[in-house]
Amino acid sequence: MSDGTDPDKILARQARLVSIVIAATMVGWMAAQWIGGRLGLPDRYVFLVDLFALAGFLWALFVTWQIWRKRRDN
């Protein structure tokens, strides 16, 4: 199974994607908060950025839970 269909490799690829999404979401959220403070953006835009960050973290949590379930079943 050297064509990338090995279940462990697939799970490892998903875990790497989750880690990238978590890191990018955190950095993006912090940058948006800083930029929003510097520009004096209204609170509704800051709240919108918070919702996007929350969506990224919830997606990462869901995919991590799926990875955990798949590893537990194997």
All heavy atoms as a GROMACS GRO file, in nm:
protein
  598
    1MET      N    1   0.081  -0.119   0.000
    1MET     CA    2   0.000   0.000   0.000
    1MET      C    3   0.086   0.126   0.000
    1MET      O    4   0.077   0.210   0.087
    1MET     CB    5  -0.090   0.001   0.123
    1MET     CG    6  -0.199  -0.098   0.120
    1MET     SD    7  -0.310  -0.064   0.258
    1MET     CE    8  -0.404  -0.211   0.253
    2SER      N    9   0.167   0.141  -0.098
    2SER     CA   10   0.254   0.258  -0.105
    2SER      C   11   0.192   0.372  -0.182
    2SER      O   12   0.258   0.471  -0.210
    2SER     CB   13   0.386   0.217  -0.170
    2SER     OG   14   0.362   0.175  -0.303
    3ASP      N   15   0.063   0.361  -0.217
    3ASP     CA   16  -0.001   0.466  -0.294
    3ASP      C   17  -0.071   0.570  -0.207
    3ASP      O   18  -0.149   0.650  -0.256
    3ASP     CB   19  -0.100   0.406  -0.394
    3ASP     CG   20  -0.208   0.324  -0.324
    3ASP    OD1   21  -0.200   0.304  -0.202
    3ASP    OD2   22  -0.302   0.280  -0.394
    4GLY      N   23  -0.042   0.572  -0.078
    4GLY     CA   24  -0.101   0.673   0.010
    4GLY      C   25  -0.234   0.632   0.070
    4GLY      O   26  -0.302   0.714   0.129
    5THR      N   27  -0.272   0.505   0.055
    5THR     CA   28  -0.400   0.461   0.111
    5THR      C   29  -0.383   0.389   0.245
    5THR      O   30  -0.480   0.337   0.297
    5THR     CB   31  -0.473   0.367   0.012
    5THR    OG1   32  -0.389   0.254  -0.015
    5THR    CG2   33  -0.506   0.439  -0.116
    6ASP      N   34  -0.263   0.388   0.297
    6ASP     CA   35  -0.239   0.329   0.428
    6ASP      C   36  -0.317   0.410   0.533
    6ASP      O   37  -0.302   0.532   0.541
    6ASP     CB   38  -0.090   0.332   0.458
    6ASP     CG   39  -0.056   0.267   0.592
    6ASP    OD1   40  -0.136   0.184   0.640
    6ASP    OD2   41   0.050   0.301   0.647
    7PRO      N   42  -0.402   0.344   0.612
    7PRO     CA   43  -0.485   0.419   0.709
    7PRO      C   44  -0.404   0.504   0.806
    7PRO      O   45  -0.446   0.615   0.841
    7PRO     CB   46  -0.560   0.309   0.784
    7PRO     CG   47  -0.560   0.192   0.692
    7PRO     CD   48  -0.433   0.202   0.612
    8ASP      N   49  -0.288   0.456   0.848
    8ASP     CA   50  -0.206   0.536   0.940
    8ASP      C   51  -0.154   0.663   0.872
    8ASP      O   52  -0.147   0.769   0.935
    8ASP     CB   53  -0.088   0.453   0.992
    8ASP     CG   54  -0.132   0.348   1.093
    8ASP    OD1   55  -0.239   0.367   1.156
    8ASP    OD2   56  -0.061   0.248   1.108
    9LYS      N   57  -0.117   0.653   0.745
    9LYS     CA   58  -0.069   0.771   0.673
    9LYS      C   59  -0.182   0.871   0.650
    9LYS      O   60  -0.160   0.992   0.657
    9LYS     CB   61  -0.006   0.730   0.541
    9LYS     CG   62   0.127   0.661   0.556
    9LYS     CD   63   0.192   0.636   0.424
    9LYS     CE   64   0.325   0.566   0.447
    9LYS     NZ   65   0.402   0.552   0.325
   10ILE      N   66  -0.300   0.821   0.623
   10ILE     CA   67  -0.415   0.910   0.605
   10ILE      C   68  -0.445   0.984   0.734
   10ILE      O   69  -0.468   1.105   0.734
   10ILE     CB   70  -0.537   0.830   0.556
   10ILE    CG1   71  -0.512   0.778   0.414
   10ILE    CG2   72  -0.663   0.916   0.560
   10ILE    CD1   73  -0.617   0.681   0.364
   11LEU      N   74  -0.445   0.913   0.846
   11LEU     CA   75  -0.470   0.975   0.974
   11LEU      C   76  -0.360   1.075   1.010
   11LEU      O   77  -0.388   1.182   1.066
   11LEU     CB   78  -0.485   0.870   1.084
   11LEU     CG   79  -0.610   0.782   1.075
   11LEU    CD1   80  -0.609   0.676   1.183
   11LEU    CD2   81  -0.736   0.866   1.081
   12ALA      N   82  -0.236   1.042   0.978
   12ALA     CA   83  -0.126   1.134   1.005
   12ALA      C   84  -0.140   1.261   0.921
   12ALA      O   85  -0.116   1.372   0.970
   12ALA     CB   86   0.008   1.066   0.976
   13ARG      N   87  -0.182   1.246   0.797
   13ARG     CA   88  -0.203   1.362   0.710
   13ARG      C   89  -0.315   1.450   0.765
   13ARG      O   90  -0.305   1.573   0.767
   13ARG     CB   91  -0.237   1.315   0.569
   13ARG     CG   92  -0.231   1.425   0.466
   13ARG     CD   93  -0.251   1.375   0.324
   13ARG     NE   94  -0.176   1.254   0.294
   13ARG     CZ   95  -0.231   1.142   0.244
   13ARG    NH1   96  -0.358   1.137   0.218
   13ARG    NH2   97  -0.157   1.036   0.220
   14GLN      N   98  -0.423   1.387   0.813
   14GLN     CA   99  -0.533   1.463   0.872
   14GLN      C  100  -0.488   1.536   0.998
   14GLN      O  101  -0.527   1.650   1.022
   14GLN     CB  102  -0.650   1.371   0.904
   14GLN     CG  103  -0.728   1.326   0.783
   14GLN     CD  104  -0.842   1.232   0.820
   14GLN    OE1  105  -0.837   1.165   0.922
   14GLN    NE2  106  -0.943   1.228   0.736
   15ALA      N  107  -0.407   1.469   1.078
   15ALA     CA  108  -0.357   1.532   1.202
   15ALA      C  109  -0.268   1.651   1.170
   15ALA      O  110  -0.275   1.754   1.239
   15ALA     CB  111  -0.281   1.429   1.285
   16ARG      N  112  -0.186   1.641   1.066
   16ARG     CA  113  -0.103   1.755   1.025
   16ARG      C  114  -0.190   1.870   0.979
   16ARG      O  115  -0.163   1.987   1.012
   16ARG     CB  116  -0.007   1.714   0.914
   16ARG     CG  117   0.121   1.650   0.963
   16ARG     CD  118   0.224   1.640   0.852
   16ARG     NE  119   0.178   1.562   0.737
   16ARG     CZ  120   0.187   1.430   0.727
   16ARG    NH1  121   0.242   1.361   0.824
   16ARG    NH2  122   0.144   1.368   0.619
   17LEU      N  123  -0.294   1.839   0.903
   17LEU     CA  124  -0.386   1.943   0.857
   17LEU      C  125  -0.453   2.013   0.975
   17LEU      O  126  -0.464   2.135   0.978
   17LEU     CB  127  -0.491   1.884   0.764
   17LEU     CG  128  -0.597   1.982   0.712
   17LEU    CD1  129  -0.532   2.093   0.631
   17LEU    CD2  130  -0.701   1.908   0.631
   18VAL      N  131  -0.495   1.936   1.074
   18VAL     CA  132  -0.558   1.994   1.194
   18VAL      C  133  -0.459   2.085   1.265
   18VAL      O  134  -0.495   2.197   1.306
   18VAL     CB  135  -0.609   1.883   1.288
   18VAL    CG1  136  -0.643   1.939   1.424
   18VAL    CG2  137  -0.730   1.814   1.229
   19SER      N  138  -0.335   2.042   1.279
   19SER     CA  139  -0.237   2.126   1.349
   19SER      C  140  -0.210   2.255   1.272
   19SER      O  141  -0.195   2.361   1.333
   19SER     CB  142  -0.107   2.049   1.372
   19SER     OG  143  -0.042   2.021   1.249
   20ILE      N  144  -0.208   2.250   1.140
   20ILE     CA  145  -0.188   2.370   1.060
   20ILE      C  146  -0.307   2.464   1.074
   20ILE      O  147  -0.290   2.586   1.089
   20ILE     CB  148  -0.163   2.333   0.912
   20ILE    CG1  149  -0.027   2.265   0.897
   20ILE    CG2  150  -0.173   2.455   0.822
   20ILE    CD1  151  -0.005   2.200   0.762
   21VAL      N  152  -0.427   2.408   1.073
   21VAL     CA  153  -0.547   2.491   1.087
   21VAL      C  154  -0.551   2.558   1.224
   21VAL      O  155  -0.583   2.676   1.236
   21VAL     CB  156  -0.675   2.408   1.062
   21VAL    CG1  157  -0.799   2.483   1.106
   21VAL    CG2  158  -0.686   2.371   0.915
   22ILE      N  159  -0.516   2.484   1.329
   22ILE     CA  160  -0.516   2.542   1.464
   22ILE      C  161  -0.414   2.656   1.472
   22ILE      O  162  -0.446   2.765   1.523
   22ILE     CB  163  -0.487   2.435   1.570
   22ILE    CG1  164  -0.606   2.340   1.583
   22ILE    CG2  165  -0.455   2.498   1.705
   22ILE    CD1  166  -0.580   2.218   1.670
   23ALA      N  167  -0.294   2.633   1.423
   23ALA     CA  168  -0.190   2.736   1.430
   23ALA      C  169  -0.228   2.858   1.345
   23ALA      O  170  -0.215   2.972   1.390
   23ALA     CB  171  -0.056   2.679   1.384
   24ALA      N  172  -0.276   2.835   1.223
   24ALA     CA  173  -0.313   2.946   1.135
   24ALA      C  174  -0.432   3.024   1.191
   24ALA      O  175  -0.435   3.148   1.183
   24ALA     CB  176  -0.346   2.894   0.996
   25THR      N  177  -0.527   2.953   1.250
   25THR     CA  178  -0.643   3.020   1.309
   25THR      C  179  -0.599   3.108   1.425
   25THR      O  180  -0.643   3.224   1.437
   25THR     CB  181  -0.747   2.917   1.356
   25THR    OG1  182  -0.791   2.841   1.244
   25THR    CG2  183  -0.866   2.985   1.420
   26MET      N  184  -0.512   3.057   1.510
   26MET     CA  185  -0.468   3.134   1.626
   26MET      C  186  -0.388   3.258   1.582
   26MET      O  187  -0.412   3.368   1.632
   26MET     CB  188  -0.382   3.046   1.717
   26MET     CG  189  -0.354   3.105   1.850
   26MET     SD  190  -0.508   3.119   1.941
   26MET     CE  191  -0.465   3.246   2.054
   27VAL      N  192  -0.295   3.240   1.489
   27VAL     CA  193  -0.215   3.352   1.442
   27VAL      C  194  -0.303   3.454   1.371
   27VAL      O  195  -0.290   3.576   1.391
   27VAL     CB  196  -0.100   3.303   1.352
   27VAL    CG1  197  -0.032   3.418   1.281
   27VAL    CG2  198   0.001   3.223   1.433
   28GLY      N  199  -0.394   3.406   1.287
   28GLY     CA  200  -0.484   3.495   1.215
   28GLY      C  201  -0.575   3.572   1.309
   28GLY      O  202  -0.599   3.691   1.291
   29TRP      N  203  -0.625   3.504   1.411
   29TRP     CA  204  -0.713   3.570   1.508
   29TRP      C  205  -0.637   3.677   1.586
   29TRP      O  206  -0.687   3.788   1.605
   29TRP     CB  207  -0.771   3.466   1.604
   29TRP     CG  208  -0.856   3.526   1.711
   29TRP    CD1  209  -0.984   3.573   1.697
   29TRP    CD2  210  -0.820   3.547   1.847
   29TRP    NE1  211  -1.029   3.620   1.818
   29TRP    CE2  212  -0.930   3.605   1.911
   29TRP    CE3  213  -0.705   3.520   1.921
   29TRP    CZ2  214  -0.927   3.638   2.046
   29TRP    CZ3  215  -0.704   3.554   2.054
   29TRP    CH2  216  -0.814   3.612   2.115
   30MET      N  217  -0.516   3.644   1.630
   30MET     CA  218  -0.437   3.742   1.704
   30MET      C  219  -0.402   3.862   1.616
   30MET      O  220  -0.409   3.977   1.661
   30MET     CB  221  -0.310   3.677   1.759
   30MET     CG  222  -0.337   3.581   1.872
   30MET     SD  223  -0.195   3.482   1.925
   30MET     CE  224  -0.071   3.604   1.949
   31ALA      N  225  -0.366   3.837   1.490
   31ALA     CA  226  -0.333   3.946   1.399
   31ALA      C  227  -0.456   4.034   1.373
   31ALA      O  228  -0.444   4.157   1.370
   31ALA     CB  229  -0.280   3.889   1.268
   32ALA      N  230  -0.571   3.971   1.354
   32ALA     CA  231  -0.692   4.048   1.329
   32ALA      C  232  -0.730   4.133   1.450
   32ALA      O  233  -0.777   4.246   1.434
   32ALA     CB  234  -0.807   3.955   1.291
   33GLN      N  235  -0.710   4.079   1.570
   33GLN     CA  236  -0.738   4.156   1.690
   33GLN      C  237  -0.646   4.277   1.701
   33GLN      O  238  -0.688   4.387   1.735
   33GLN     CB  239  -0.724   4.068   1.815
   33GLN     CG  240  -0.825   3.957   1.826
   33GLN     CD  241  -0.965   4.009   1.845
   33GLN    OE1  242  -0.990   4.104   1.918
   33GLN    NE2  243  -1.060   3.944   1.779
   34TRP      N  244  -0.520   4.256   1.670
   34TRP     CA  245  -0.424   4.366   1.677
   34TRP      C  246  -0.454   4.472   1.572
   34TRP      O  247  -0.454   4.592   1.601
   34TRP     CB  248  -0.282   4.309   1.659
   34TRP     CG  249  -0.177   4.413   1.672
   34TRP    CD1  250  -0.128   4.466   1.788
   34TRP    CD2  251  -0.106   4.478   1.566
   34TRP    NE1  252  -0.031   4.559   1.760
   34TRP    CE2  253  -0.016   4.567   1.625
   34TRP    CE3  254  -0.111   4.466   1.428
   34TRP    CZ2  255   0.068   4.647   1.549
   34TRP    CZ3  256  -0.027   4.546   1.353
   34TRP    CH2  257   0.062   4.636   1.414
   35ILE      N  258  -0.479   4.427   1.448
   35ILE     CA  259  -0.509   4.521   1.341
   35ILE      C  260  -0.639   4.595   1.369
   35ILE      O  261  -0.649   4.716   1.348
   35ILE     CB  262  -0.515   4.447   1.205
   35ILE    CG1  263  -0.376   4.398   1.166
   35ILE    CG2  264  -0.573   4.536   1.096
   35ILE    CD1  265  -0.374   4.303   1.049
   36GLY      N  266  -0.739   4.522   1.417
   36GLY     CA  267  -0.866   4.586   1.450
   36GLY      C  268  -0.851   4.692   1.558
   36GLY      O  269  -0.914   4.798   1.551
   37GLY      N  270  -0.767   4.666   1.656
   37GLY     CA  271  -0.742   4.764   1.760
   37GLY      C  272  -0.668   4.886   1.708
   37GLY      O  273  -0.696   4.999   1.747
   38ARG      N  274  -0.573   4.862   1.617
   38ARG     CA  275  -0.496   4.974   1.560
   38ARG      C  276  -0.583   5.063   1.471
   38ARG      O  277  -0.567   5.184   1.468
   38ARG     CB  278  -0.379   4.921   1.477
   38ARG     CG  279  -0.270   4.861   1.556
   38ARG     CD  280  -0.193   4.970   1.624
   38ARG     NE  281  -0.079   4.911   1.692
   38ARG     CZ  282   0.020   4.979   1.737
   38ARG    NH1  283   0.024   5.109   1.720
   38ARG    NH2  284   0.118   4.920   1.799
   39LEU      N  285  -0.674   4.999   1.396
   39LEU     CA  286  -0.757   5.075   1.303
   39LEU      C  287  -0.884   5.129   1.368
   39LEU      O  288  -0.956   5.206   1.305
   39LEU     CB  289  -0.794   4.988   1.183
   39LEU     CG  290  -0.679   4.940   1.095
   39LEU    CD1  291  -0.732   4.850   0.984
   39LEU    CD2  292  -0.603   5.058   1.036
   40GLY      N  293  -0.912   5.084   1.489
   40GLY     CA  294  -1.032   5.128   1.557
   40GLY      C  295  -1.160   5.076   1.493
   40GLY      O  296  -1.260   5.147   1.485
   41LEU      N  297  -1.156   4.952   1.447
   41LEU     CA  298  -1.273   4.894   1.382
   41LEU      C  299  -1.388   4.878   1.482
   41LEU      O  300  -1.364   4.854   1.600
   41LEU     CB  301  -1.239   4.758   1.322
   41LEU     CG  302  -1.141   4.759   1.204
   41LEU    CD1  303  -1.112   4.617   1.159
   41LEU    CD2  304  -1.197   4.839   1.088
   42PRO      N  305  -1.511   4.885   1.432
   42PRO     CA  306  -1.626   4.866   1.521
   42PRO      C  307  -1.628   4.725   1.580
   42PRO      O  308  -1.570   4.630   1.524
   42PRO     CB  309  -1.746   4.886   1.429
   42PRO     CG  310  -1.695   4.960   1.311
   42PRO     CD  311  -1.551   4.923   1.298
   43ASP      N  312  -1.697   4.711   1.692
   43ASP     CA  313  -1.702   4.583   1.762
   43ASP      C  314  -1.763   4.472   1.678
   43ASP      O  315  -1.727   4.355   1.694
   43ASP     CB  316  -1.782   4.597   1.892
   43ASP     CG  317  -1.709   4.681   1.994
   43ASP    OD1  318  -1.586   4.695   1.981
   43ASP    OD2  319  -1.775   4.730   2.087
   44ARG      N  320  -1.853   4.504   1.588
   44ARG     CA  321  -1.917   4.399   1.508
   44ARG      C  322  -1.816   4.327   1.419
   44ARG      O  323  -1.829   4.209   1.394
   44ARG     CB  324  -2.032   4.454   1.427
   44ARG     CG  325  -1.991   4.554   1.323
   44ARG     CD  326  -2.111   4.605   1.248
   44ARG     NE  327  -2.066   4.703   1.150
   44ARG     CZ  328  -2.147   4.781   1.087
   44ARG    NH1  329  -2.275   4.775   1.112
   44ARG    NH2  330  -2.100   4.867   0.999
   45TYR      N  331  -1.713   4.398   1.372
   45TYR     CA  332  -1.610   4.333   1.291
   45TYR      C  333  -1.520   4.244   1.377
   45TYR      O  334  -1.479   4.136   1.335
   45TYR     CB  335  -1.527   4.436   1.216
   45TYR     CG  336  -1.607   4.510   1.112
   45TYR    CD1  337  -1.623   4.648   1.120
   45TYR    CD2  338  -1.666   4.444   1.006
   45TYR    CE1  339  -1.696   4.716   1.026
   45TYR    CE2  340  -1.740   4.512   0.911
   45TYR     CZ  341  -1.755   4.648   0.921
   45TYR     OH  342  -1.829   4.716   0.828
   46VAL      N  343  -1.492   4.290   1.496
   46VAL     CA  344  -1.412   4.209   1.588
   46VAL      C  345  -1.488   4.082   1.624
   46VAL      O  346  -1.431   3.974   1.629
   46VAL     CB  347  -1.378   4.291   1.715
   46VAL    CG1  348  -1.303   4.206   1.815
   46VAL    CG2  349  -1.296   4.414   1.677
   47PHE      N  350  -1.618   4.096   1.646
   47PHE     CA  351  -1.700   3.979   1.678
   47PHE      C  352  -1.706   3.883   1.560
   47PHE      O  353  -1.705   3.761   1.578
   47PHE     CB  354  -1.841   4.025   1.718
   47PHE     CG  355  -1.926   3.916   1.775
   47PHE    CD1  356  -1.888   3.849   1.890
   47PHE    CD2  357  -2.044   3.881   1.713
   47PHE    CE1  358  -1.966   3.748   1.942
   47PHE    CE2  359  -2.122   3.780   1.764
   47PHE     CZ  360  -2.084   3.713   1.879
   48LEU      N  361  -1.709   3.936   1.437
   48LEU     CA  362  -1.709   3.852   1.319
   48LEU      C  363  -1.580   3.771   1.309
   48LEU      O  364  -1.582   3.651   1.278
   48LEU     CB  365  -1.727   3.938   1.194
   48LEU     CG  366  -1.740   3.865   1.062
   48LEU    CD1  367  -1.864   3.777   1.060
   48LEU    CD2  368  -1.743   3.965   0.947
   49VAL      N  369  -1.469   3.834   1.338
   49VAL     CA  370  -1.340   3.763   1.339
   49VAL      C  371  -1.341   3.654   1.446
   49VAL      O  372  -1.292   3.543   1.423
   49VAL     CB  373  -1.223   3.862   1.360
   49VAL    CG1  374  -1.093   3.789   1.385
   49VAL    CG2  375  -1.209   3.954   1.240
   50ASP      N  376  -1.398   3.685   1.562
   50ASP     CA  377  -1.408   3.585   1.668
   50ASP      C  378  -1.491   3.464   1.622
   50ASP      O  379  -1.456   3.350   1.653
   50ASP     CB  380  -1.472   3.645   1.793
   50ASP     CG  381  -1.383   3.745   1.863
   50ASP    OD1  382  -1.261   3.747   1.834
   50ASP    OD2  383  -1.435   3.821   1.947
   51LEU      N  384  -1.598   3.489   1.550
   51LEU     CA  385  -1.681   3.379   1.501
   51LEU      C  386  -1.606   3.293   1.399
   51LEU      O  387  -1.619   3.170   1.400
   51LEU     CB  388  -1.810   3.433   1.440
   51LEU     CG  389  -1.912   3.487   1.539
   51LEU    CD1  390  -2.033   3.544   1.464
   51LEU    CD2  391  -1.956   3.379   1.636
   52PHE      N  392  -1.528   3.357   1.312
   52PHE     CA  393  -1.447   3.280   1.217
   52PHE      C  394  -1.344   3.194   1.290
   52PHE      O  395  -1.322   3.078   1.255
   52PHE     CB  396  -1.377   3.371   1.117
   52PHE     CG  397  -1.466   3.420   1.007
   52PHE    CD1  398  -1.473   3.553   0.976
   52PHE    CD2  399  -1.544   3.331   0.934
   52PHE    CE1  400  -1.554   3.600   0.874
   52PHE    CE2  401  -1.627   3.376   0.832
   52PHE     CZ  402  -1.632   3.511   0.802
   53ALA      N  403  -1.281   3.250   1.391
   53ALA     CA  404  -1.183   3.174   1.468
   53ALA      C  405  -1.251   3.058   1.540
   53ALA      O  406  -1.198   2.946   1.543
   53ALA     CB  407  -1.112   3.265   1.568
   54LEU      N  408  -1.367   3.084   1.597
   54LEU     CA  409  -1.441   2.978   1.665
   54LEU      C  410  -1.477   2.866   1.568
   54LEU      O  411  -1.466   2.747   1.602
   54LEU     CB  412  -1.567   3.036   1.730
   54LEU     CG  413  -1.650   2.941   1.814
   54LEU    CD1  414  -1.568   2.888   1.930
   54LEU    CD2  415  -1.774   3.011   1.864
   55ALA      N  416  -1.517   2.902   1.447
   55ALA     CA  417  -1.549   2.800   1.346
   55ALA      C  418  -1.426   2.716   1.312
   55ALA      O  419  -1.435   2.593   1.300
   55ALA     CB  420  -1.604   2.867   1.221
   56GLY      N  421  -1.310   2.779   1.299
   56GLY     CA  422  -1.188   2.704   1.272
   56GLY      C  423  -1.151   2.609   1.384
   56GLY      O  424  -1.114   2.494   1.360
   57PHE      N  425  -1.164   2.656   1.507
   57PHE     CA  426  -1.133   2.570   1.622
   57PHE      C  427  -1.234   2.456   1.636
   57PHE      O  428  -1.197   2.344   1.672
   57PHE     CB  429  -1.126   2.652   1.751
   57PHE     CG  430  -1.005   2.739   1.759
   57PHE    CD1  431  -1.018   2.873   1.793
   57PHE    CD2  432  -0.878   2.689   1.736
   57PHE    CE1  433  -0.906   2.955   1.802
   57PHE    CE2  434  -0.766   2.770   1.744
   57PHE     CZ  435  -0.780   2.903   1.776
   58LEU      N  436  -1.361   2.484   1.612
   58LEU     CA  437  -1.461   2.377   1.620
   58LEU      C  438  -1.439   2.272   1.511
   58LEU      O  439  -1.454   2.152   1.536
   58LEU     CB  440  -1.602   2.435   1.611
   58LEU     CG  441  -1.650   2.510   1.734
   58LEU    CD1  442  -1.786   2.572   1.708
   58LEU    CD2  443  -1.655   2.417   1.854
   59TRP      N  444  -1.402   2.317   1.391
   59TRP     CA  445  -1.371   2.222   1.285
   59TRP      C  446  -1.254   2.133   1.326
   59TRP      O  447  -1.257   2.011   1.308
   59TRP     CB  448  -1.338   2.295   1.155
   59TRP     CG  449  -1.299   2.203   1.045
   59TRP    CD1  450  -1.380   2.137   0.959
   59TRP    CD2  451  -1.165   2.160   1.013
   59TRP    NE1  452  -1.306   2.058   0.875
   59TRP    CE2  453  -1.174   2.071   0.905
   59TRP    CE3  454  -1.040   2.191   1.065
   59TRP    CZ2  455  -1.062   2.012   0.848
   59TRP    CZ3  456  -0.928   2.132   1.009
   59TRP    CH2  457  -0.940   2.043   0.901
   60ALA      N  458  -1.150   2.195   1.381
   60ALA     CA  459  -1.032   2.120   1.424
   60ALA      C  460  -1.068   2.021   1.534
   60ALA      O  461  -1.019   1.908   1.535
   60ALA     CB  462  -0.923   2.214   1.472
   61LEU      N  463  -1.154   2.062   1.627
   61LEU     CA  464  -1.197   1.972   1.733
   61LEU      C  465  -1.274   1.853   1.676
   61LEU      O  466  -1.252   1.739   1.716
   61LEU     CB  467  -1.283   2.048   1.834
   61LEU     CG  468  -1.338   1.967   1.951
   61LEU    CD1  469  -1.223   1.919   2.040
   61LEU    CD2  470  -1.436   2.050   2.030
   62PHE      N  471  -1.362   1.879   1.582
   62PHE     CA  472  -1.441   1.773   1.521
   62PHE      C  473  -1.353   1.673   1.446
   62PHE      O  474  -1.368   1.552   1.461
   62PHE     CB  475  -1.546   1.832   1.427
   62PHE     CG  476  -1.632   1.730   1.360
   62PHE    CD1  477  -1.728   1.661   1.431
   62PHE    CD2  478  -1.616   1.702   1.225
   62PHE    CE1  479  -1.807   1.566   1.369
   62PHE    CE2  480  -1.693   1.608   1.162
   62PHE     CZ  481  -1.790   1.539   1.234
   63VAL      N  482  -1.259   1.723   1.367
   63VAL     CA  483  -1.171   1.634   1.292
   63VAL      C  484  -1.078   1.557   1.387
   63VAL      O  485  -1.052   1.439   1.366
   63VAL     CB  486  -1.090   1.712   1.186
   63VAL    CG1  487  -0.987   1.624   1.118
   63VAL    CG2  488  -1.184   1.772   1.083
   64THR      N  489  -1.032   1.622   1.493
   64THR     CA  490  -0.949   1.552   1.592
   64THR      C  491  -1.027   1.440   1.657
   64THR      O  492  -0.974   1.330   1.679
   64THR     CB  493  -0.898   1.652   1.698
   64THR    OG1  494  -0.824   1.754   1.633
   64THR    CG2  495  -0.812   1.582   1.800
   65TRP      N  496  -1.153   1.465   1.686
   65TRP     CA  497  -1.239   1.361   1.746
   65TRP      C  498  -1.255   1.245   1.648
   65TRP      O  499  -1.249   1.128   1.689
   65TRP     CB  500  -1.375   1.422   1.782
   65TRP     CG  501  -1.472   1.324   1.838
   65TRP    CD1  502  -1.468   1.265   1.961
   65TRP    CD2  503  -1.587   1.272   1.773
   65TRP    NE1  504  -1.575   1.181   1.975
   65TRP    CE2  505  -1.651   1.184   1.862
   65TRP    CE3  506  -1.644   1.295   1.648
   65TRP    CZ2  507  -1.766   1.116   1.828
   65TRP    CZ3  508  -1.760   1.227   1.616
   65TRP    CH2  509  -1.819   1.139   1.705
   66GLN      N  510  -1.272   1.275   1.519
   66GLN     CA  511  -1.282   1.168   1.419
   66GLN      C  512  -1.153   1.088   1.411
   66GLN      O  513  -1.157   0.965   1.400
   66GLN     CB  514  -1.314   1.227   1.281
   66GLN     CG  515  -1.454   1.275   1.266
   66GLN     CD  516  -1.479   1.330   1.127
   66GLN    OE1  517  -1.388   1.382   1.061
   66GLN    NE2  518  -1.602   1.320   1.083
   67ILE      N  519  -1.039   1.155   1.415
   67ILE     CA  520  -0.910   1.085   1.412
   67ILE      C  521  -0.898   0.994   1.534
   67ILE      O  522  -0.856   0.878   1.523
   67ILE     CB  523  -0.793   1.185   1.406
   67ILE    CG1  524  -0.794   1.260   1.273
   67ILE    CG2  525  -0.660   1.116   1.429
   67ILE    CD1  526  -0.699   1.378   1.269
   68TRP      N  527  -0.934   1.044   1.649
   68TRP     CA  528  -0.927   0.964   1.772
   68TRP      C  529  -1.014   0.840   1.762
   68TRP      O  530  -0.974   0.731   1.799
   68TRP     CB  531  -0.969   1.051   1.891
   68TRP     CG  532  -0.979   0.976   2.019
   68TRP    CD1  533  -0.878   0.931   2.096
   68TRP    CD2  534  -1.099   0.935   2.084
   68TRP    NE1  535  -0.926   0.866   2.207
   68TRP    CE2  536  -1.064   0.867   2.201
   68TRP    CE3  537  -1.235   0.952   2.054
   68TRP    CZ2  538  -1.158   0.814   2.287
   68TRP    CZ3  539  -1.328   0.899   2.142
   68TRP    CH2  540  -1.288   0.831   2.256
   69ARG      N  541  -1.136   0.857   1.709
   69ARG     CA  542  -1.227   0.743   1.694
   69ARG      C  543  -1.171   0.640   1.597
   69ARG      O  544  -1.179   0.520   1.621
   69ARG     CB  545  -1.363   0.791   1.644
   69ARG     CG  546  -1.440   0.880   1.736
   69ARG     CD  547  -1.533   0.808   1.830
   69ARG     NE  548  -1.600   0.695   1.776
   69ARG     CZ  549  -1.728   0.686   1.748
   69ARG    NH1  550  -1.807   0.786   1.768
   69ARG    NH2  551  -1.780   0.574   1.701
   70LYS      N  552  -1.114   0.685   1.484
   70LYS     CA  553  -1.059   0.593   1.385
   70LYS      C  554  -0.940   0.517   1.442
   70LYS      O  555  -0.924   0.397   1.419
   70LYS     CB  556  -1.018   0.667   1.259
   70LYS     CG  557  -1.136   0.714   1.177
   70LYS     CD  558  -1.091   0.795   1.057
   70LYS     CE  559  -1.209   0.852   0.983
   70LYS     NZ  560  -1.169   0.940   0.872
   71ARG      N  561  -0.853   0.586   1.517
   71ARG     CA  562  -0.737   0.518   1.578
   71ARG      C  563  -0.781   0.419   1.684
   71ARG      O  564  -0.721   0.314   1.700
   71ARG     CB  565  -0.641   0.620   1.637
   71ARG     CG  566  -0.562   0.692   1.534
   71ARG     CD  567  -0.444   0.763   1.596
   71ARG     NE  568  -0.381   0.848   1.499
   71ARG     CZ  569  -0.267   0.818   1.440
   71ARG    NH1  570  -0.204   0.708   1.471
   71ARG    NH2  571  -0.214   0.901   1.353
   72ARG      N  572  -0.885   0.455   1.758
   72ARG     CA  573  -0.935   0.365   1.863
   72ARG      C  574  -0.996   0.240   1.804
   72ARG      O  575  -0.982   0.130   1.857
   72ARG     CB  576  -1.039   0.438   1.947
   72ARG     CG  577  -1.082   0.364   2.069
   72ARG     CD  578  -1.186   0.440   2.143
   72ARG     NE  579  -1.305   0.445   2.058
   72ARG     CZ  580  -1.426   0.474   2.100
   72ARG    NH1  581  -1.444   0.504   2.228
   72ARG    NH2  582  -1.528   0.476   2.020
   73ASP      N  583  -1.063   0.253   1.687
   73ASP     CA  584  -1.127   0.139   1.623
   73ASP      C  585  -1.026   0.045   1.556
   73ASP      O  586  -1.056  -0.072   1.535
   73ASP     CB  587  -1.230   0.186   1.520
   73ASP     CG  588  -1.349   0.254   1.585
   73ASP    OD1  589  -1.369   0.235   1.707
   73ASP    OD2  590  -1.422   0.326   1.513
   74ASN      N  591  -0.909   0.097   1.522
   74ASN     CA  592  -0.808   0.012   1.454
   74ASN      C  593  -0.734  -0.071   1.551
   74ASN      O  594  -0.688  -0.068   1.643
   74ASN     CB  595  -0.712   0.098   1.373
   74ASN     CG  596  -0.780   0.147   1.247
   74ASN    OD1  597  -0.882   0.096   1.207
   74ASN    ND2  598  -0.721   0.248   1.185
   0.00000   0.00000   0.00000
